[in-house]
Amino acid sequence: MDSGSRASAARRAIVEAYIDLMEEKPYDSIRVKELVQRSNVARSTFYVHFRDAIDVLEGIEGTLLGLLSLYRSDGDAYKGAIAGMPFECMENWFEVCIEHERVLRALTGPHGDPYFTVRLQNQIRQELNQMMDDDRAPRDRLRPYYVELLTASYIGLMSYIVKEKNKSEYLEAHELASIANSTSAAYYKLSDKAPRLSDERLFGAKAPIGEDGGEDRPETAR
């Protein structure tokens, strides 16, 4: 193993130790001594990567907030294939939640940092507003209510994912995005002031999937 690989392994071990400890005790009571013991990393090596225990937490949260970016405009360098595509960005958001459910459970659990959720909420609100700006939705009295309801939907579904112990019960990211997006779709479909968007823009390239795994049944003719 070369020096770069060893450094990366040491850093990962410290981060994993912090997550383990955060599931056992309050995040602000974790000390460097515990981290080096749990990670089996020398104290001098710890200080090569981090200033103190809180620096480890800030690194974890910063990385996770970057991964949990809900939406970027076309011009932003963010998973270029889906930049500017609302539903696909939402689907990716839930993929990240599922992939990182362990660290999210620790951060949002009883021993985690409550400010992380606040930061995530603010980030979601900002990106939802950017999404609606890109769709040329008016900044009227309705918008903040829809943004707040959507933000609560994402946080609520994320919380449900991380609390669900039976992973076989997880819905797929596409289904989770469809649920969270239902409020957004209602706004664009029902509000007189909202621009008319295509179903592909609202629901992504895939058609909505029914509970039985098949395509949704067509509406009954009236």
C-alpha positions as CSV (number, residue, x, y, z in Angstrom):
1,M,0.0,0.0,0.0
2,D,1.5,3.4,-1.0
3,S,1.6,6.4,1.2
4,G,-1.5,8.0,-0.4
5,S,-3.5,4.8,0.1
6,R,-2.4,4.6,3.7
7,A,-3.4,8.2,4.3
8,S,-6.8,7.6,2.8
9,A,-7.3,4.5,4.8
10,A,-6.4,6.3,8.0
11,R,-8.8,9.2,7.3
12,R,-11.6,6.7,6.5
13,A,-10.9,4.8,9.7
14,I,-11.2,8.0,11.8
15,V,-14.4,9.0,10.1
16,E,-15.9,5.5,10.6
17,A,-14.9,5.7,14.3
18,Y,-16.6,9.1,14.7
19,I,-19.8,7.7,13.1
20,D,-19.7,4.6,15.4
21,L,-19.2,6.8,18.5
22,M,-22.0,9.2,17.5
23,E,-24.4,6.3,17.6
24,E,-23.3,5.7,21.2
25,K,-22.9,9.1,22.7
26,P,-23.6,12.8,22.0
27,Y,-21.5,14.2,19.1
28,D,-20.1,17.0,21.2
29,S,-18.7,14.7,23.8
30,I,-16.5,12.7,21.4
31,R,-12.8,13.2,22.0
32,V,-9.7,12.7,20.0
33,K,-8.5,10.1,22.4
34,E,-11.6,7.9,21.7
35,L,-11.2,8.4,18.0
36,V,-7.6,7.2,17.8
37,Q,-8.4,4.3,20.1
38,R,-11.4,3.2,18.1
39,S,-9.8,3.7,14.7
40,N,-6.4,2.2,15.7
41,V,-4.7,5.3,14.2
42,A,-1.8,7.1,15.9
43,R,-2.6,10.4,17.5
44,S,0.1,12.1,15.3
45,T,-1.6,10.6,12.2
46,F,-5.0,12.0,13.4
47,Y,-3.6,15.5,13.4
48,V,-2.2,15.1,9.9
49,H,-5.9,14.9,8.7
50,F,-7.9,16.8,11.3
51,R,-7.5,19.7,13.8
52,D,-9.8,18.2,16.5
53,A,-12.9,16.0,16.9
54,I,-15.3,18.7,15.7
55,D,-13.2,19.0,12.5
56,V,-14.1,15.4,11.8
57,L,-17.8,16.1,12.2
58,E,-17.5,19.2,9.9
59,G,-15.8,17.1,7.3
60,I,-18.5,14.4,7.4
61,E,-21.3,17.0,7.2
62,G,-19.7,19.0,4.5
63,T,-19.2,15.9,2.3
64,L,-22.8,14.7,2.9
65,L,-24.3,18.1,2.2
66,G,-22.4,18.2,-1.1
67,L,-23.8,14.7,-2.0
68,L,-27.3,15.7,-1.0
69,S,-27.6,18.5,-3.4
70,L,-31.2,18.3,-4.6
71,Y,-30.9,20.4,-7.8
72,R,-28.4,22.3,-9.9
73,S,-29.0,24.4,-13.0
74,D,-27.8,23.3,-16.4
75,G,-24.7,25.4,-16.1
76,D,-23.5,23.8,-12.8
77,A,-21.0,21.0,-12.8
78,Y,-23.2,18.4,-11.0
79,K,-23.5,14.9,-12.4
80,G,-23.8,16.6,-15.8
81,A,-26.2,14.0,-17.3
82,I,-29.0,15.2,-14.9
83,A,-28.1,18.8,-14.2
84,G,-31.2,20.9,-14.8
85,M,-33.5,17.9,-14.8
86,P,-35.7,18.2,-11.7
87,F,-37.0,14.7,-11.3
88,E,-33.8,13.0,-12.1
89,C,-32.0,15.2,-9.5
90,M,-34.7,14.2,-6.9
91,E,-34.2,10.6,-7.7
92,N,-30.4,10.9,-7.3
93,W,-31.1,12.6,-3.9
94,F,-32.9,9.6,-2.6
95,E,-30.2,7.3,-4.0
96,V,-27.7,9.2,-1.9
97,C,-30.0,8.9,1.2
98,I,-30.2,5.1,0.8
99,E,-26.5,4.7,0.1
100,H,-25.5,6.8,3.2
101,E,-28.4,5.8,5.5
102,R,-25.9,4.8,8.3
103,V,-24.2,8.1,8.6
104,L,-27.6,10.0,8.2
105,R,-29.0,7.9,11.0
106,A,-26.1,8.8,13.3
107,L,-26.3,12.5,12.4
108,T,-30.0,12.9,12.7
109,G,-30.4,10.5,15.7
110,P,-30.6,11.3,19.4
111,H,-26.8,11.8,19.7
112,G,-26.3,13.6,16.3
113,D,-25.9,17.3,15.4
114,P,-29.3,19.0,15.3
115,Y,-27.8,21.8,13.2
116,F,-27.1,19.4,10.3
117,T,-30.8,19.0,9.6
118,V,-31.2,22.8,9.8
119,R,-28.4,23.2,7.2
120,L,-29.9,20.5,5.0
121,Q,-33.3,22.2,5.2
122,N,-31.9,25.5,4.2
123,Q,-30.0,23.9,1.3
124,I,-33.1,22.2,0.0
125,R,-35.2,25.4,0.2
126,Q,-32.5,27.3,-1.7
127,E,-32.3,24.6,-4.4
128,L,-36.1,24.3,-4.7
129,N,-36.3,28.0,-5.3
130,Q,-33.6,27.7,-8.0
131,M,-35.5,24.9,-9.6
132,M,-38.7,26.9,-9.7
133,D,-36.8,29.9,-11.0
134,D,-35.5,27.8,-13.9
135,D,-39.1,26.7,-14.6
136,R,-40.1,30.4,-14.6
137,A,-42.5,29.9,-11.7
138,P,-43.6,33.2,-10.2
139,R,-42.3,34.3,-6.8
140,D,-45.8,34.9,-5.5
141,R,-47.4,34.3,-2.2
142,L,-48.0,30.6,-2.9
143,R,-44.4,29.7,-3.6
144,P,-42.9,29.7,0.0
145,Y,-45.7,27.5,1.1
146,Y,-45.0,24.9,-1.6
147,V,-41.3,25.1,-0.9
148,E,-41.8,24.6,2.8
149,L,-44.1,21.6,2.2
150,L,-41.7,20.1,-0.3
151,T,-38.8,20.6,2.1
152,A,-40.7,18.8,4.9
153,S,-41.5,16.0,2.5
154,Y,-37.8,15.4,1.7
155,I,-36.7,15.6,5.3
156,G,-39.6,13.4,6.4
157,L,-38.9,10.7,3.8
158,M,-35.2,10.8,4.6
159,S,-35.9,10.3,8.3
160,Y,-38.2,7.4,7.5
161,I,-35.5,5.7,5.4
162,V,-32.8,6.0,8.1
163,K,-35.1,4.7,10.8
164,E,-36.3,1.7,8.8
165,K,-34.2,-1.2,9.9
166,N,-35.5,-3.7,7.3
167,K,-33.8,-2.6,4.1
168,S,-35.9,-5.0,2.1
169,E,-38.8,-2.6,2.8
170,Y,-37.1,0.4,1.1
171,L,-38.9,1.8,-1.8
172,E,-36.8,2.5,-4.9
173,A,-35.4,6.0,-5.3
174,H,-37.7,6.5,-8.3
175,E,-40.8,5.7,-6.2
176,L,-39.6,8.0,-3.3
177,A,-39.0,10.8,-5.8
178,S,-42.5,10.3,-7.1
179,I,-44.0,10.6,-3.6
180,A,-41.9,13.7,-2.7
181,N,-42.6,15.3,-6.1
182,S,-46.4,15.0,-5.9
183,T,-46.7,18.4,-4.2
184,S,-44.6,20.1,-6.8
185,A,-46.6,18.4,-9.6
186,A,-49.8,19.6,-7.9
187,Y,-48.6,23.2,-8.0
188,Y,-47.7,23.1,-11.7
189,K,-50.9,21.3,-12.6
190,L,-53.4,23.2,-10.5
191,S,-52.1,26.7,-9.9
192,D,-53.4,29.3,-12.4
193,K,-50.1,31.3,-12.2
194,A,-47.7,28.3,-12.6
195,P,-46.2,27.7,-16.0
196,R,-47.3,24.6,-17.8
197,L,-44.6,21.9,-17.8
198,S,-44.3,18.7,-19.7
199,D,-44.9,15.4,-17.9
200,E,-41.3,14.5,-18.6
201,R,-40.1,17.7,-16.8
202,L,-42.4,16.9,-13.9
203,F,-42.1,13.1,-13.6
204,G,-38.9,12.3,-15.4
205,A,-38.3,10.1,-18.4
206,K,-39.9,7.0,-16.7
207,A,-43.6,6.7,-16.3
208,P,-45.0,6.5,-12.7
209,I,-44.9,3.0,-11.4
210,G,-47.9,1.4,-9.5
211,E,-47.5,-0.5,-6.3
212,D,-47.7,-3.8,-8.2
213,G,-44.7,-2.9,-10.3
214,G,-46.7,-2.4,-13.4
215,E,-47.5,0.8,-15.3
216,D,-50.3,2.9,-13.7
217,R,-53.7,2.0,-15.1
218,P,-55.3,4.6,-17.5
219,E,-58.1,6.7,-16.2
220,T,-61.6,5.4,-16.7
221,A,-63.4,7.1,-19.5
222,R,-66.1,9.4,-18.4
